[in-house]
Amino acid sequence: MIISFKVTNFYSINEELTLDLSVKGRNFDTAGYIKSLTGNVSMFAMIVGANASGKTNILKAFSFLRWLILRQSNRAVLDTPFNVNAFPHKRFFNNNKPTSLCVVFEIGGIQYEYYVEIDQEKVLRECLKEKKAIKVKTGTTILFNRSYDEKTGKYVIKSEVKGVTKDMEILHRKDVTIFSIGSILNNPLLVGLSDYWRKIPINIFFDQFGGLSSNKDIIYDVLVLDDDKEIKKRVERILKKFDLGLDEIILRKKEDGPGNYLIENCMEKHVFGGVDYESDIRDASMGTQRIIRYMRMIISALRVGAPVFIDELDAFLHPAILSEVIDLFLDEEKNSQGSQLIFSSHSHAVMNKLDKYQIFIVEKNDSGSTEVNRLGSLGPDVRNEDNFYSKYISGYYGGNPRL
């Protein structure tokens, strides 16, 4: 589970921005919260705000961190020249200050905190901590820490990771993180942590050229579903419930040499009056295509207990479907492993299905920098009994367009 996330100097985010899903000091025995090593954590983070306020950039920062963790995780990097443009992200108004990201996450009752600070060409500092339960207390260990020394052009390194010693030359590679190095070394701990991040679905994709996209073709989603028939069946059951007129997703393909195949067609099957009809899935509405994609991501996450990140979850969808998605996570049987949904949306009516600790208001300050406020932090007059939707639309909480 994701417990908290911080980012500084990333696109429209200038000063440190924090998205904290924990609710320390409060006893929650209700749906919508998950027990962690250090307290309860929200199952949801709904990010709302005006257009161009920076909502997408918050989720983009998660995607960028995931990319940092997973990139170049093979031995080929050892023979690759140092990349002087290793990190093609953008900083706040292109300033020259470092970008930093920090995430606290929990796997199997163990909490990890990972901090990384970078400029455009190298890792300046990174630190990985571990927190475990020790009898009635918790104890924190710094597993790995390295800081770049400008004078020597090398890193000052401390490592408590078994099999990773500070005299390893690969640890002085500037353009990869300790997770990539751990994958190259096949280190069990670091490979396991990387695998956790690999299972996290997010609909904003960051590539090595700084490219971002959320518009992969629907055929990609169908191919992923076709490779996992269990998820495909679960997605189809949910699609039937949403009354889209869709009964089955059919992918027809033929062999084209050993291990290869050609796609003949990709169809939607409909049943009306007991008669089967088929239509090309690429002719389906944007709403139908989006819900297929989102359900594929969500069901994959629910199966393994991973968080899922979706920017503009409501785009092209009827508001009632978004409400059903929230209910899917609240269903203890379907979400038995405690998956989280972290999303942005302009369907503000769904705010009333959540509480004040699960909603985050985003807006830009007078300097053009994105800021975020948790609804529950706005003061004692914000109560869970409030009509959040009405108050937000009226401008009471901020985060609305200045018209």
Residue, then its C-alpha position, 0 to 999 in steps of 0.5 A: m500500500i501507498i502511505s505517503f508521497k512527496v515531490t519537489n520541483f517537478y513540472s508545475i510543482n515547485e515547493e514540496l507537495t505531500l499526498d499523505l493517505s495515513v490517518k495516524g491517531r484516529n481509530f477507523d473501523t470502517a470500510g475505506y481504510i486499511k490497517s498498516l504497520t503504523g496506523n490506518v491508511s485510506m483506500f482512496a485518494m480523490i484528487v480534485g481541482a480546476n483545469a490546469s491546477g496540476k492534478t495530472n502532474i501529481l499522478k505524473a510524479f508517481s509514474f515518473l518514480r515508477w519509471l525510475i525504479l524499473r528502468q534499465s533493469n538488465r545487465a546491458v546497462l553495464d556496457t552502456p555509456f553514461n547517459v548525460n540526459a538520463f532523466p528527461h523530466k521537466r522542472f518548475f519553469n525549467n529552473n536548475k534546482p534538483t528534483s526530489l521524490c519520496v514515497v512510503f509504502e508497505i509490503g507484507g507488514i514491512q514499511y519502506e521509505y525511498y527518497v531520491e534526488i536527481d538533476q537532469e543527468k544523475v542521481l544526487r542522493e538516494c536512501l532506502k529505509e525499512k521499518k519493522a515491528i519489534k515487539v511492541k515498537t517499530g524499528t527503522t533501519i537505513l538499508f542503503n544510502r548514497s550521496y554524490d560527491e562533486k569533488t571526486g565524481k563518486y558516491v559516498i555509500k552506506s549499505e546494509v543490503k545483503g549482497v550489495t557492498k559499498d566497494m562495488e563499482i556499479l554503485h557509482r553508476k550515476d544514471v540509474t537507481i539502486f533498484s535498477i542496480g539491484s535488478i542487475l545484481n539479481n538481489p532478492l530484496l531489491v528485485g522484490l521491491s521492483d516487482y511490487w512497483r511493476k504490478i502497479p497499474i497507472n494510465i500515464f506512461f513515462d518513457q526514456f525520452g520524457g514522453l507521456s501518454s495515456n492513450k494506448d490503443i484499445i487493442y493493447d488492452v484486449l491483448v493483455l486481457d487475452d493473456d489472462k483469461e481469469i481477469k478477462k472473465r472478471v472484466e466481462r462480468i463487470l462490463k455486463k453489470f454496467d449495461l453497456g450491451l457488451d457480452e464478450i470481448i473476442l480476439r481472433k488471431k492466427e499463427d505467423g511462424p513459431g511464437n508469432y501470430l497475426i491479429e485477424n480481428c478484435m470484436e465485441k459480442h452483443v446478445f439481443g433477443g437471443v441473437d449474437y451480434e459482433s462489432d469491431i471493438r475499435d468502433a466502440s465509444m470512447g466511454t466503452q473503450r475507457i471502461i475496458r481499460y480501467m477495469r483491466m487495470i483495476i481487476s489486475a490490481l485487486r487480484v494482487g493487492a496493488p494500488v492503481f493510479i488513474d488520471e481523469l477516471d471520469a473521462f467519457l464515463h457516466p457518473a454512475i459508473l464512477s460510483e460503481v468503481i468506488d463500490l468495487f473497492l469498498d467490497e471486502e470480498k472483491n477487494s480482499q487484499g486492500s487495493q487502493l484507488i488514487f485518481s483525479s476526477h471532475s465528477h465531483a458528486v462522488m466526493n459524497k461517497l468518501d470522507k474528508y481524509q480521502i479527498f485532496i484539493v489541488e490549486k495553483n498559488d500566485s506563483g503558479s506552483t501546484e499545491v494540495n490540501r487534504l480536505g480534513s486538514l482545512g479546519p474543524d468546521v469540515r465534517n464528514e456529515d457535510n455535503f462535500y459536493s455542494k460546498y466544493i462547487s460553491g467554492y467553499y473549499g477552494g480549488n475552483p476556476r477563478l471565473 
